[in-house]
């Protein structure tokens, strides 16, 4: 679901490129999604994304689960 939210945010940024706010809020939201460890970290950016960038992308971002943001754990092969 996180990937689908990213796609709709990028589409909203392209469609709203005539204004500067979709580019700013979309870029910040995408960068926060990379570093987020829980959905609480991106809740505010999801809400702002609904208003300024992409309604569908913001809603999908708010619907993501904590497991979507968990850092990938890789076990080293011995």
Contact map, one row per residue, 1 for C-alpha under 8 A:
111110000000000000000000000000000000000000000000000000000001100100010000000000
111111000000000000000000000000000000000000000000000000000001100100010000000000
111111100000000000000000000000000000000000000000000000000000000000000000000000
111111110000000000000000000000000000000000000000000000001001000000000000000000
111111111000000000000000000000000000000000000000000000011111100000000000000000
011111111100000000000000000001000000000000000000000000001000000000000000000000
001111111110000000000000000000000000000000000000000000001000000000000000000000
000111111111000000000000000000000000000000000000000001011000000000000000000000
000011111111100000000000010001000000000000000000100011011100000000000000000000
000001111111110000000000010000000000000000000000000000000000000000000000000000
000000111111111000000000000000000000000000000000000001000000000000000000000000
000000011111111100000100010000000000000000000000000011000000000000000000000000
000000001111111110000110010000000000000000000000000011000000000000000000000000
000000000111111110000010000000000000000000000000000000000000000000000000000000
000000000011111111000000000000000000000000000000000000000000000000000000000000
000000000001111111110110000000000000000000000000000010000000000000000000000000
000000000000111111110110000000000000000000000000000000000000000000000000000000
000000000000001111110000000000000000000000000000000000000000000000000000000000
000000000000000111111110000000000000000000000000000000000000000000000000000000
000000000000000111111111000000000000000000000000000000000000000000000000000000
000000000000000000111111100000000000000000000000000110000000000000000000000000
000000000001100110111111110000000000000000000000100110000000000000000000000000
000000000000110110111111111000000000000000000000000010000000000000000000000000
000000000000000000011111111100000000000000000000000000000000000000000000000000
000000000000000000001111111110000000000000001001100110000000000000000000000000
000000001101100000000111111111000000000000000000100010000000000000000000000000
000000000000000000000011111111100000000000000000000000000000000000000000000000
000000000000000000000001111111110000000000001000000000000000000000000000000000
000000000000000000000000111111111000000001001100100000000000000000000000000000
000001001000000000000000011111111100000000000000000000000000000000000000000000
000000000000000000000000001111111110000000000000000000000000000000000000000000
000000000000000000000000000111111111000011001000000000000000000000000000000000
000000000000000000000000000011111111000001000000000000000000000000001000000000
000000000000000000000000000001111111000000000000000000000000000000000000000000
000000000000000000000000000000111111100000000000000000000000000000000000000000
000000000000000000000000000000011111111011000000000000000000000000001000000000
000000000000000000000000000000000011111010000000000000000000000001001110000000
000000000000000000000000000000000001111111000000000000000000000011111100000000
000000000000000000000000000000000001111111100000000000000000010111001000000000
000000000000000000000000000000000000011111100000000000000000000000000000000000
000000000000000000000000000000010001111111110000000000000000000000000000000000
000000000000000000000000000010011001011111111100000000000000110000000000000000
000000000000000000000000000000000000001111111110000000000000110000000000000000
000000000000000000000000000000000000000011111111000000000000000000000000000000
000000000000000000000000100110010000000001111111100000000000000000000000000000
000000000000000000000000000010000000000001111111110000001110110000000000000000
000000000000000000000000000000000000000000111111111000000110010000000000000000
000000000000000000000000100000000000000000011111111110000100000000000000000000
000000001000000000000100110010000000000000001111111111101100000000000000000000
000000000000000000000000000000000000000000000111111111111110000000000000000000
000000000000000000000000000000000000000000000011111111100000000000000000000000
000000000000000000001100100000000000000000000001111111000000000000000000000000
000000001001100100001110110000000000000000000001111111100000000000000000000000
000000011011100000000000000000000000000000000000111111111100000000000000000000
000000000000000000000000000000000000000000000000111011111110000000000000000000
000010011000000000000000000000000000000000000000010001111111000000000000000000
000111111000000000000000000000000000000000000100110001111111100000000000000000
000010001000000000000000000000000000000000000111110001111111110000000000000000
000010000000000000000000000000000000000000000110010000111111111000000000000000
110110000000000000000000000000000000000000000000000000011111111100000000000000
110010000000000000000000000000000000000001100100000000001111111100000000000000
000000000000000000000000000000000000001001100110000000000111111100000000000000
000000000000000000000000000000000000000000000000000000000011111110000000000000
110000000000000000000000000000000000001000000000000000000001111111010000000000
000000000000000000000000000000000000011000000000000000000000001111111000000000
000000000000000000000000000000000000111000000000000000000000000111111100000000
000000000000000000000000000000000000010000000000000000000000000011111100000000
110000000000000000000000000000000000010000000000000000000000000111111100000000
000000000000000000000000000000001001111000000000000000000000000011111110000000
000000000000000000000000000000000000110000000000000000000000000001111111000000
000000000000000000000000000000000000100000000000000000000000000000001111100000
000000000000000000000000000000000000000000000000000000000000000000000111110000
000000000000000000000000000000000000000000000000000000000000000000000011111000
000000000000000000000000000000000000000000000000000000000000000000000001111100
000000000000000000000000000000000000000000000000000000000000000000000000111110
000000000000000000000000000000000000000000000000000000000000000000000000011111
000000000000000000000000000000000000000000000000000000000000000000000000001111
000000000000000000000000000000000000000000000000000000000000000000000000000111
